[in-house]
Amino acid sequence: MEKIIEILNSIHEVDAYQITETDTESIEYFLIRHDMDQSRAKKVNHITVTIYKYLDSESLGSASFEVPAGSSESAIKETIISHLKAAEFAVNKKYDLIHDKKAKDETESLSIEDQADALLQVQNEIDETKQIWINSTEIFANKENVHVTNSFGLDISYSFINYEMEMIITAGNEGSEIEIYQDYQGSTVDKNQLKKKINMAMQMAADRVAAEPTSSLGKCDVVFSNEEAISIYEYIASLCDAGMIYQKVSDCAVGRPLVEDAEDDHIQIGLRRTIPGSSRNFAYDSEGNTIADRCLINAGVVQSLCGSRQFCTYIGYDSPMHISNFAAAGGSYSDEEIRSGSYLETVIFSGFSINPMDGTFGGEIRLAYWHHDGIITPVTGGSISGNLKTCLKNWKMSKDTAIYDYAEIPHYTRLKDVSIAGIK
């Protein structure tokens, strides 16, 4: 990094810069069934540079690039000069980088070898049958050391650990065989909780084999009961992002209700510095802003905003901070009340997306459960669709919450009058 800074300071056309260096140590295991197919340890270094050029008193151009390991001084200088030209075409309104901030934060010293071995132990302790088994597993245990500096006196460093375990679960009978993909992420490994999640996934795989085609139900209530609901609450938090507001995608403003004339549970959501077991327990965001707890919405009313320094500057908000962890408070309903009457409980989508422009959503059903007249029927195929801005007026949330990596959300979320397109 020192060499890059020296070169940047020697090029007078560079008005400002920010450099992020990330050193990653990782242990990786690749398994077929329970047999180790490959294992490896890696150390990787990435350096990303953003250069800024003031084009006039109101305009700022910028361009970013990565410096490959082992680059010569002449290659680095050539890259900088070429990106200076690119910066002249990426022009935005002027905003300030962080000034005069020095800090260091280190995560507790946890061994990534121990993390990887704990994940391997969990994989080996899952009960399987001839009808349901783990087909393959990929395990990644990482420690990342991040150093961010800029030309205005920012110099911070922090470290964190995280893991990822990707798993293909296969289930079948004489007539058919299916696979479902699971992706578990976090920091510290809670073996009992992870085993519980995998066993639930094994049961879902079995139910997928037995599932019937989804009927065309027209409009009915839909209940989200697992991590598939994260994107819903993430979308709600993003409505308070300065970038969304500046670009007229969101009309959120401090003191204004998120939804006018809400008839049922009101949303309460905020940013969190830490969530137990989260893979995103960062001390600082990518710009160097300190991450802290912050209430975004309380009782359905916007309390504060978030986002990048650039867009916070543009809308006149002086507390920039990117979203990392977030938590949504529970609602007013018990689990039994949420799970009453007729509804479709969605647990696995082939794909689920929300259009940030207008709140419309859609998902292809891989596995769901149709609850009707006291009977629970696993179904597959078809799709759901609706509009979250409409659903927010009369949706229901359970009192209890659950943690899924970087998100704490209500255990159950019930949306009213969602369109269900079936395949029979």
SVG drawing of the C-alpha trace seen along z (x, -y; Angstrom):
<svg xmlns="http://www.w3.org/2000/svg" viewBox="-62 -26 70 74">
<polyline fill="none" stroke="black" stroke-width="0.4" points="0.0,0.0 2.9,-2.4 4.2,-2.1 0.8,-2.9 0.3,-6.0 3.8,-7.3 2.9,-7.0 -0.5,-8.6 1.1,-11.5 3.5,-12.0 0.7,-12.5 -0.6,-16.0 -3.7,-15.4 -5.0,-13.1 -6.9,-15.4 -7.9,-12.8 -7.9,-9.0 -9.1,-6.2 -7.4,-2.8 -8.9,0.4 -6.6,3.4 -8.1,6.7 -6.0,9.7 -8.1,12.9 -7.0,16.2 -9.2,19.2 -9.6,22.9 -11.7,24.7 -13.1,28.2 -14.9,29.9 -16.8,33.1 -18.7,35.7 -21.1,37.2 -18.9,37.5 -15.6,38.1 -13.1,35.3 -12.6,34.6 -10.3,31.6 -9.0,29.3 -6.9,26.2 -5.6,23.2 -5.4,19.8 -4.0,16.3 -5.2,13.7 -4.5,9.9 -6.7,7.4 -6.1,3.7 -8.8,1.5 -8.1,-2.2 -10.6,-5.0 -9.2,-8.2 -11.0,-11.5 -10.6,-14.6 -12.3,-17.9 -13.5,-19.1 -14.8,-22.4 -16.1,-23.8 -19.3,-21.7 -18.2,-18.5 -16.3,-15.5 -15.1,-12.7 -14.1,-9.3 -12.8,-5.9 -11.9,-2.7 -9.6,0.1 -7.8,3.1 -4.1,3.3 -2.9,6.9 -0.4,8.4 3.2,7.9 2.4,4.9 5.4,2.8 5.6,-0.9 5.3,-1.7 2.2,0.5 0.5,-1.1 1.3,-4.6 -0.1,-3.7 -3.3,-2.4 -3.7,-5.5 -3.3,-7.8 -5.7,-5.9 -8.3,-5.9 -7.9,-9.7 -9.2,-10.0 -12.1,-7.7 -12.9,-9.9 -13.6,-12.8 -16.5,-10.9 -17.9,-9.7 -19.0,-13.0 -21.1,-13.6 -21.9,-16.5 -19.1,-17.2 -19.1,-15.5 -16.5,-15.1 -14.6,-12.0 -13.9,-11.3 -11.3,-13.6 -8.8,-12.9 -10.0,-9.6 -7.7,-6.9 -9.0,-3.8 -8.3,-0.1 -10.7,2.7 -9.8,6.4 -12.2,9.4 -11.6,11.9 -8.9,14.3 -10.8,17.3 -9.1,20.1 -10.4,20.5 -9.1,24.1 -11.4,24.7 -14.3,23.1 -13.8,25.3 -13.4,28.4 -16.6,27.6 -18.5,27.3 -17.1,30.6 -18.2,32.2 -21.7,30.9 -21.8,32.3 -20.7,35.7 -23.2,35.9 -26.4,35.4 -28.6,38.5 -29.3,39.8 -31.4,42.5 -31.6,44.3 -34.2,41.8 -32.6,38.5 -28.8,37.8 -26.2,35.1 -24.9,35.2 -22.1,32.6 -20.8,29.9 -18.4,27.0 -17.0,25.4 -15.3,22.0 -13.8,20.5 -12.4,17.0 -10.6,14.3 -10.4,10.9 -8.2,8.0 -9.2,4.7 -7.2,1.5 -8.8,-1.7 -7.0,-5.0 -7.5,-8.1 -5.7,-11.4 -7.6,-13.3 -6.2,-11.5 -8.5,-8.5 -6.6,-5.4 -8.7,-2.6 -8.2,1.1 -10.5,3.9 -10.8,7.7 -13.6,10.2 -14.3,13.9 -17.0,15.6 -18.0,18.9 -20.1,20.3 -21.3,23.9 -23.0,24.7 -24.8,28.0 -26.7,30.1 -29.3,32.3 -30.8,35.1 -34.1,37.0 -35.8,39.6 -38.0,42.6 -38.5,45.1 -40.3,42.6 -38.2,39.5 -35.2,37.8 -34.8,34.1 -32.0,31.8 -32.3,28.7 -29.5,26.2 -28.8,24.7 -26.4,21.9 -25.5,21.4 -23.4,18.3 -22.3,16.8 -19.3,16.1 -19.2,18.3 -20.5,21.9 -23.4,22.8 -23.3,26.6 -26.7,27.4 -28.5,24.6 -26.8,25.5 -27.8,29.2 -31.4,28.1 -31.4,26.1 -29.9,28.9 -32.4,31.4 -35.2,29.1 -33.8,28.9 -33.6,32.7 -37.3,32.8 -38.1,30.2 -36.3,32.3 -38.5,35.2 -41.6,33.1 -40.5,31.8 -40.4,35.4 -44.0,35.9 -45.2,32.5 -48.3,32.0 -48.6,29.4 -49.7,26.0 -53.3,25.1 -54.3,21.8 -55.5,20.3 -56.2,16.8 -55.6,14.4 -54.8,15.8 -52.7,15.1 -49.0,16.1 -46.9,16.8 -43.1,16.6 -41.6,18.8 -37.9,18.8 -35.0,16.9 -36.9,16.4 -38.4,13.3 -35.0,11.6 -35.3,9.8 -38.7,8.3 -37.2,6.6 -34.0,5.7 -36.2,3.9 -38.0,2.0 -34.7,0.9 -33.4,-0.1 -36.3,-2.6 -34.4,-4.7 -31.3,-4.7 -30.2,-8.1 -29.4,-6.8 -32.9,-5.5 -34.3,-8.8 -32.1,-11.0 -32.9,-8.9 -36.7,-9.3 -37.1,-5.5 -38.2,-6.1 -40.2,-9.0 -39.1,-8.3 -38.4,-11.3 -37.8,-11.6 -41.0,-12.0 -43.2,-10.6 -45.1,-7.3 -43.6,-4.5 -47.1,-3.6 -50.2,-5.9 -53.3,-4.4 -51.7,-1.2 -54.4,1.0 -52.4,3.7 -48.9,4.3 -46.6,1.3 -43.0,2.0 -40.1,1.3 -36.6,1.8 -33.1,0.7 -29.4,1.2 -27.3,3.2 -23.6,3.0 -23.7,6.7 -26.0,9.6 -24.9,12.9 -23.3,15.1 -23.6,12.6 -21.1,12.7 -21.4,8.9 -20.3,7.8 -18.1,5.1 -16.8,2.1 -16.8,-0.1 -18.4,-0.2 -16.6,-0.3 -16.2,-4.1 -14.8,-4.1 -18.0,-5.3 -18.4,-3.8 -21.2,-1.3 -23.6,-1.7 -27.1,-0.8 -29.6,-3.1 -33.4,-3.0 -34.7,-3.6 -38.4,-3.1 -40.4,-2.9 -44.2,-2.3 -44.3,-2.7 -42.7,-6.2 -39.3,-7.0 -36.9,-8.0 -33.6,-8.2 -31.8,-7.5 -28.7,-5.7 -26.5,-5.3 -23.3,-6.5 -21.5,-9.8 -22.2,-10.8 -26.0,-10.5 -26.3,-11.6 -24.5,-14.8 -26.9,-15.2 -30.0,-15.1 -28.6,-17.1 -28.3,-14.2 -25.2,-14.3 -25.0,-10.8 -23.9,-8.4 -23.7,-4.7 -24.2,-1.7 -26.5,1.2 -24.9,4.3 -26.8,6.0 -30.4,5.2 -33.2,6.2 -37.0,6.0 -39.0,6.1 -41.8,8.7 -45.4,7.8 -48.5,8.3 -49.6,11.8 -48.8,15.2 -47.5,17.9 -50.8,19.7 -52.7,16.6 -50.4,16.1 -50.8,19.8 -54.6,19.9 -57.1,20.3 -56.2,21.0 -52.8,19.8 -49.8,20.8 -46.6,21.2 -43.6,20.6 -40.3,22.2 -38.2,22.6 -38.2,20.5 -36.4,21.2 -36.1,17.4 -37.6,14.5 -37.1,10.9 -38.4,7.4 -38.4,4.6 -36.9,1.6 -38.6,-0.9 -42.2,-0.1 -42.2,2.7 -43.6,5.4 -42.4,8.9 -42.5,12.4 -41.2,15.8 -41.2,19.3 -42.4,21.9 -40.0,24.7 -41.7,25.9 -44.6,24.5 -47.3,25.9 -51.0,25.3 -52.8,25.0 -56.6,25.6 -59.3,27.1 -56.8,28.5 -54.8,30.3 -51.2,29.4 -50.3,30.3 -46.8,29.9 -46.9,28.3 -44.5,27.3 -44.5,25.2 -46.4,22.0 -45.5,18.6 -46.6,15.9 -46.7,12.1 -47.9,8.9 -46.8,5.5 -45.1,5.0 -46.2,1.3 -49.8,2.6 -49.1,5.5 -47.6,3.3 -51.0,1.7 -52.4,4.8 -49.7,7.4 -49.2,9.4 -46.0,10.3 -45.4,12.8 -44.3,11.5 -41.3,13.9 -38.2,13.2 -35.6,15.4 -32.0,14.7 -30.7,15.6 -27.1,14.6 -27.1,10.8 -30.9,10.3 -33.2,10.7 -36.8,10.7 -40.2,11.9 -40.5,15.7 -43.6,15.5 -44.7,12.8 -48.2,13.0 -49.0,11.1 -52.7,10.6 -54.2,11.2 -51.1,12.3 -51.7,13.7 -51.0,17.4 -50.5,18.8 -50.6,22.6 -49.8,25.3 -53.0,27.2"/>
</svg>
